[in-house]
Amino acid sequence: MTKMLVICTTFFLLATAPISTYFVVESYLRPGYEESGNYLALAKRDLIWAACYLFGLSNYCVNFYLYTATNDRFYKEFKALIHCQPR
């Protein structure tokens, strides 16, 4: 159980680090981009935001696979649920 928690927490930190960093950097760059009217830079900023946001959301998808790969008890319960076996 501890191994699963450590792995899931580590992946959570890795997945949310880019979007957190983006928000900090973007708060400093936004006024300069908006005042200059640099539409190419604004488009790149939006693309980077989308990529960081999707990577952050991947945490929810990957957690299921991390649970099944690292926790035998979870895997057995999931397998019984899929096969409609009573406990």
CORKA-V595376 format. One record per pair of residues at least 12 apart in sequence whose ideal C-beta (glycine too) atoms are under 10 Angstrom apart, sorted by the first residue. I is the first residue (numbers start at 1). J is the second residue. D is the distance in Angstrom with one decimal. If there is no record, write none. Layout:
I_J_D + I_J_D
This chain:
1_70_9.0 + 1_71_6.6 + 1_72_9.9 + 1_73_7.8 + 1_74_9.2 + 2_70_9.9 + 3_70_5.5 + 3_71_8.1 + 4_63_9.8 + 4_66_6.9 + 4_67_6.4 + 4_68_9.7 + 4_69_8.6 + 4_70_4.2 + 4_71_4.5 + 4_72_9.7 + 4_73_9.5 + 4_74_7.7 + 5_70_9.0 + 5_71_9.3 + 6_70_9.0 + 7_63_9.8 + 7_66_5.6 + 7_67_9.4 + 7_69_8.5 + 7_70_5.6 + 7_71_9.6 + 8_59_8.6 + 8_62_8.7 + 8_63_5.9 + 8_66_5.3 + 8_67_7.4 + 8_70_8.0 + 8_71_9.6 + 10_66_9.6 + 11_58_8.9 + 11_59_6.4 + 11_62_6.1 + 11_63_7.6 + 11_66_6.4 + 12_56_9.3 + 12_59_5.3 + 12_60_9.7 + 12_62_9.3 + 12_63_8.1 + 12_66_9.9 + 13_59_9.4 + 14_55_9.0 + 14_56_10.0 + 14_58_10.0 + 14_59_8.6 + 15_52_9.7 + 15_54_10.0 + 15_55_5.9 + 15_56_5.4 + 15_57_8.1 + 15_58_5.8 + 15_59_4.1 + 15_60_9.1 + 15_61_9.9 + 15_62_7.5 + 15_63_9.6 + 16_52_9.3 + 16_55_8.7 + 16_56_5.2 + 16_57_9.7 + 16_59_6.8 + 17_52_9.2 + 17_55_9.2 + 17_56_8.7 + 18_48_8.8 + 18_49_10.0 + 18_51_7.9 + 18_52_4.3 + 18_53_8.9 + 18_54_9.9 + 18_55_5.7 + 18_56_6.9 + 19_48_9.9 + 19_49_8.0 + 19_51_9.4 + 19_52_4.3 + 19_53_5.9 + 19_54_9.4 + 19_55_7.3 + 19_56_4.4 + 19_57_9.1 + 20_52_8.8 + 20_56_8.5 + 21_52_8.0 + 22_45_8.8 + 22_48_6.5 + 22_49_6.2 + 22_51_9.1 + 22_52_4.7 + 22_53_8.4 + 22_56_9.4 + 23_49_9.1 + 23_52_8.9 + 25_45_9.5 + 25_48_9.3 + 26_45_6.7 + 26_48_8.6 + 26_49_7.5 + 26_52_9.8 + 29_41_8.3 + 29_45_7.4 + 30_42_9.2 + 30_45_8.0 + 33_45_6.6 + 64_78_8.9
